[in-house]
Amino acid sequence: MVWTVPTALVFAGLVVLLAAMAVWGRISPPVARRGFLRIETDRGDRLYIGLISAAVVLAGWIAVTDLSMWLALGCALLVALVIGRWG
């Protein structure tokens, strides 16, 4: 993998996101709940599932179409946000 500025920004963003979740978990412990995923999940579980789902959307987008990757990124973020909020 070539370490370009966008690649470094993605990994730096993930580190910041995980650090923020750790601080948030220390301040306000997560509570498991059921959403449309039909399993009990807390914030960290939904974050993980959302990140994996966003990666699947992006990989599927690359495999199926040659449309703009900005549109793919918007769809992936929307999927991750929906899972994070209501999953």
Secondary structure as UniProt FT lines:
FT   HELIX           5..27
FT   STRAND          33..34
FT   TURN            36..37
FT   STRAND          40..41
FT   HELIX           43..64
FT   HELIX           69..86
//
